[in-house]
Amino acid sequence: MQTRSMTWYAVGFAAVLAGCSAGPEPEQPVTVAYTPPPVTVVPEPQPDPAAEMDCLAKTVYFEARGESEKGQRAVAAVVLNRVKSSRFPDTICEVVHQGGTSARDCQFSWWCDGLSDQPKDEKAWEHVVAIAREMIGGSPDPTNGALYFHETHVTPSWRRQLRRVATIGSHIYYR
């Protein structure tokens, strides 16, 4: 820890204390040494890259395993677009887990469906892990910035409030 010193000049200090106005005394330097308090910088916790990759890959696996590669990339892009948006949490896993495990409030059906979250198709899993890695690495977004999607066979009420930006495979994407 570094000790710093400052020099102040006391002008007429003794006269002020004595209640006199005898005129200014000669300037006298006064040096005061002090030690500043320690500054503690607490870094923001950083997400675990392996966990982030796993959350994105599982989302692609469970939401778009049967889709084309473009469709799988599109689902990954929605998650990553949400991470970039100030309207959603700041990490992939927080985005995926947003709303908890209630089927009514969760954002991604695989997270709250009550089924196992362990991929069973090893070849498909390896494929979506590669896609997740590429998308995290900056591969192009095929959805034009979509933040939401649903399958074509459902008609959620929230879709009316959003702008449709793409249809890829069996999913419709919105911003």
C-alpha positions in Angstrom: 0.0 0.0 0.0 1.3 3.4 -0.9 1.5 6.3 1.5 0.8 9.7 0.0 1.6 13.1 1.3 0.0 16.4 0.6 1.3 19.9 1.4 -1.1 22.5 2.6 -0.3 26.1 3.4 -1.5 27.6 6.7 -1.9 31.3 6.3 -2.9 33.3 9.3 -4.1 30.2 11.0 -2.7 31.1 14.4 -4.2 34.6 14.2 -7.6 33.1 13.4 -7.4 30.8 16.4 -6.4 33.6 18.6 -9.3 35.8 17.4 -6.9 38.4 16.2 -6.6 40.1 12.9 -3.0 41.0 13.1 -2.4 40.5 9.5 -1.2 37.5 7.6 1.5 35.3 9.0 4.1 34.1 6.7 3.0 31.0 4.7 4.1 27.9 6.4 3.9 24.5 4.7 2.2 21.8 6.6 2.7 18.2 5.3 0.2 15.6 6.2 0.8 11.9 5.4 -2.1 9.5 4.9 -2.7 6.1 3.6 -5.7 5.7 1.3 -8.1 2.9 2.2 -7.7 -0.2 0.1 -9.9 -0.5 -2.9 -11.5 -3.8 -3.5 -12.5 -4.5 -7.0 -14.9 -7.5 -7.3 -15.0 -8.7 -10.9 -18.3 -9.7 -12.4 -18.7 -13.4 -12.3 -18.1 -14.9 -15.7 -20.2 -17.7 -17.1 -18.6 -21.1 -17.4 -17.9 -21.6 -21.1 -18.6 -25.3 -21.0 -21.9 -24.8 -19.3 -22.9 -22.1 -21.8 -22.0 -24.4 -24.7 -24.0 -27.2 -23.1 -27.1 -25.0 -22.6 -27.0 -23.8 -26.2 -26.4 -27.3 -27.6 -29.2 -28.8 -25.5 -31.6 -26.0 -26.7 -30.7 -26.8 -30.3 -30.9 -30.6 -29.7 -34.3 -30.5 -28.0 -36.0 -27.7 -29.9 -34.6 -28.4 -33.4 -33.0 -31.8 -33.6 -35.1 -32.8 -36.6 -34.7 -29.5 -38.4 -32.2 -28.8 -41.2 -28.9 -27.3 -40.3 -30.2 -23.8 -41.1 -33.2 -24.5 -38.8 -30.8 -25.6 -36.0 -28.7 -22.5 -36.5 -31.8 -20.4 -36.3 -32.8 -21.7 -32.9 -29.3 -21.1 -31.6 -29.4 -17.6 -33.1 -32.6 -16.8 -31.1 -30.8 -17.7 -27.9 -27.7 -15.6 -28.8 -29.9 -12.7 -29.9 -31.6 -12.7 -26.5 -28.2 -12.7 -24.8 -27.3 -9.5 -26.8 -30.7 -7.9 -26.0 -31.2 -5.7 -23.0 -34.6 -7.2 -22.6 -33.2 -10.7 -21.6 -30.6 -12.1 -19.3 -26.9 -11.7 -20.1 -25.8 -15.4 -20.4 -26.9 -18.3 -22.5 -27.9 -20.5 -19.6 -29.8 -17.6 -17.9 -31.7 -17.0 -21.2 -32.5 -20.7 -21.5 -33.6 -21.1 -17.9 -35.6 -17.8 -17.8 -39.0 -18.3 -16.3 -38.1 -21.4 -14.3 -39.4 -24.8 -14.8 -43.1 -24.0 -14.9 -44.6 -25.0 -18.2 -46.6 -21.8 -18.3 -43.6 -19.5 -17.7 -40.6 -21.2 -19.2 -39.1 -19.9 -22.5 -37.9 -23.1 -24.1 -40.2 -26.2 -23.8 -37.4 -28.7 -23.3 -36.4 -26.9 -20.1 -39.8 -27.3 -18.4 -41.3 -30.5 -20.0 -40.4 -32.7 -17.1 -38.5 -35.1 -19.3 -34.8 -36.0 -19.1 -32.4 -33.4 -20.3 -29.8 -35.9 -21.4 -29.5 -36.3 -25.1 -29.9 -39.9 -26.3 -28.9 -39.7 -30.0 -25.1 -39.4 -29.8 -24.6 -38.5 -33.5 -27.3 -35.7 -33.3 -25.7 -34.5 -30.1 -22.2 -34.2 -31.7 -23.8 -32.3 -34.6 -25.6 -29.8 -32.5 -22.5 -29.2 -30.3 -20.6 -28.3 -33.5 -23.4 -25.9 -34.5 -23.5 -24.3 -31.0 -19.7 -23.8 -31.1 -19.9 -22.2 -34.6 -22.8 -19.9 -33.6 -21.1 -18.8 -30.4 -18.0 -18.2 -32.6 -19.9 -15.7 -34.7 -21.6 -17.7 -37.5 -24.3 -15.6 -39.4 -27.8 -15.4 -37.9 -30.3 -16.8 -40.4 -33.2 -15.2 -38.5 -32.5 -11.5 -39.1 -32.3 -10.8 -35.4 -35.2 -12.9 -34.1 -35.9 -13.0 -30.4 -38.8 -15.5 -30.4 -39.9 -18.6 -32.3 -42.6 -21.2 -32.3 -43.5 -24.3 -34.3 -45.8 -23.7 -37.3 -48.5 -26.0 -35.8 -49.1 -23.8 -32.8 -50.6 -20.3 -32.6 -49.4 -18.6 -29.4 -51.2 -15.3 -28.5 -48.0 -13.4 -28.1 -47.2 -13.7 -31.8 -49.6 -10.9 -32.6 -47.5 -8.3 -30.7 -44.4 -9.1 -32.7 -43.1 -8.8 -36.2 -42.6 -12.0 -38.2 -39.0 -12.0 -39.7 -38.5 -15.6 -41.0 -39.9 -19.0 -41.4 -37.3 -21.7 -41.4 -38.3 -25.4 -41.4 -41.1 -25.9 -38.9 -40.5 -22.7 -36.9 -41.7 -19.2 -37.4 -39.3 -16.4 -36.1 -40.2 -13.0 -34.7 -38.6 -9.8 -33.5 
